[in-house]
Amino acid sequence: MASKTFRKFAAVLVVAAGFILPALATPAGPKPQRRDFNIVAHRYAYDPAEIRVNQGDDVHIRFSSKDVMHGFYLEGYDLDAMASPGKSGILLRHPSQGAEFQPAEEITFTAGQRGKFRYRCSMTCGYMHPFMMGVLIVEPNTLYAQGLGLMGGLFLAALILAWPSKTVPLPAAEGAKA
Amino acid sequence: MSENINPNPSILPSPSATPASRPLTGPLAPPPPLEGWRIDLLKTFPWLKWLVKRRWFQFAVVLPNLFLFLVFLAAGVWGTPVGNRNILIVFVWIFWWFLLISAMVPFLSRAWCTMCPFPFFGEWIQRGSLTTPKMAAPGAKGAKVGINRYFGWNLRWPKALSNIWMQNIGFLGLCTFSAFYLTRPIVTVWVLGSLIIIATVLHVVFRQRAFCNYVCPVSGFLSLYSMSSMAEVRSRDAEVCLKCHDKSCLVGSERGWGCPWFNFPSKMERNNYCGMCMECIKSCPHDNMTVRLRPFATDTKLKGYDEAWKAFIMLSLALAYSVIYLGPWGFFKDLANFTESGRGLSAFLGYALCLWALPMVVIPTVFSAFHWVARRLAGAEPKPWKESFLLMAYQLVPLGLLAWIAFSLPLIFINGSYILVTMSDPFGWGWDLFHTAHTAWSPILPQWMPAIQVGILAIGLILTLKSVFKQAGKIYTDNRARLRFALPMALLMTLIVSLFIRLYVS
């Protein structure tokens, strides 16, 4: 039976493989293209609530509001927009470059980072404002695959570590009783 | 409920009736040997010992907390109704919650209960004193409990309710209306104000900390998750306790009140019902009670279905809140916030039904199914169903705590800037006390949240899997049976974590 050290090594290997392999095994995505979305904000959600693009895509979002003033703060992309109901244009800023908003027609960015990013309302719009958000998924979302791989790896590692080195056969009667 | 808890301290056998030379059994028996390392904090840090031994210690930590609490309540009544601009909402539901679940519970056990302002007025009335213990004396006013004297009715808490089912139901009931008190200051005032009033009334009617032990909805989950905490109040040497004739930790003395939490501190083996009031440390004549540091998730035994269901409730709510508050689905937010969304009462009732069914029926049924399969696979049945069920239900404790930390992290990282704003302008009246009132909303590391959440959940799963296999060994001595039993339970825990990963990362 495998030694304790070998088991520990195997367990670490399985966990590492579970986390790393999904990232390595991700196939190359399709050629980057222009993607257009029309996102409408209303208390306390965005429509659509989720948009999916591929890494490298040139994303154009026309953002508007249906009821009150809403914001569109996109995590990880340094973008914050503001839309008022009944107005077609938006106000846009890059938070890292200052607090001043500039008029714009749409939100544009290149989806350079992959993963899950939330867009959140940045203008206090009512009671549930802090929980108003939508989701941008930039494929391939390797973190998701890695997360699942990691958990699967931990499960297998636990099995490896707990596997009995000396098994004692169960009496047949006990097995039958259950 | 815990075997530690003695709801009627005055009816314990007299310590003097139990000769120290005879081995003790039952409630006076010594605790089992320790697992893992311990650091005696009161020995390591003499200043800490000095501090917790002061009679004014608890009063000194409650008082500022009570002051802040009253200011927050005032802000809830007279301040802006906009939640994220009102200090009550921001400090209670963002700052306090995060500190509680992510720092205090994992590292300081129930230290929150030491400083909690809810029972302050009730305990003051009940004791007739803010700091000094009162001794029972013939002809003196008040009721004798142990050897201390108390005011109020001092009724014993009904035995049928001596469990945490009331806390389970109360917590679930509160959480059903979470969208209201999390976002509307005045509703939070109603909730917290009601808790103070209920606590005060129950302290007058019932003995000691009946409210905290059996009613307080916050106490319920603190009791459960304190099992995982790295701090504990315990006796140093069980032999000293066995030979002790005073049992002051239980019945009180002129140095300290008898344990207000109905524990027998010298034989305490779990954190669940210890409110860390430090009375036992003060009252012990042998300096044998202390605060210790220990490994994470050391208490591993649930002692009743009430505690198991608390674990189901907490896990289910972490899942449900992840959907409602961290998800992009406006539909769920509208249901929870039905008065504003116009979804109607029937839609809300449907939502409430689902919210209750998940922890009370769905998750326990799934858990039971896996547990049943595990027992079938293992073959032999050396332990009754309840025992193995509770041992496995415990696995949801470290897992649930880490899931709650993963859920709570974005709340503070995303909305933390509101803390600076409301510190300067607590009522939303345009003040700027610390020149931070105009701090722009600026989330901290929002794009890293999913990765951090995966890391936290992985820690939870590691702890849980380790425990599953270890606990399975307590049910089955045969290695193969142990493995077969643990396999489905470990799979269930992995699936639960995967579900959280799906919610947070996908």
Interface residues (C-beta under 8 A of the other chain):
Chain A: H42 R43 Y44 A45 Y46 D47 A49 E50 Y73 E75 G76 P95 A99 Q113 G115 K116 F117 R118 R120 S122 T124 G126 Y127 M128 H129 P130 F131 M132 M133 G134 V135 I137 N141 L143 Y144 Q146 G147 L148 L150 M151 G152 L154 F155 A158 L159 L161 A162 W163 P164 S165 K166 T167 V168 P169 L170 P171 E174 G175 K177 A178
Chain B: V82 G83 N84 R85 A179 T183 R184 I324 Y325 L326 P328 W329 G330 F331 K333 D334 N337 E340 S341 R375 R376 A378 G379 A380 E381 I414 N415 A440 W441 S442 P443 P446 Q447 M449 P450 A451 V454 L457 A458 L461 I462 L465 K466 V468 F469 D478 N479 R480 A481 R482 L483 A486 L487 A490 L491 T494 V497 S498 I501 R502 Y504 V505 S506
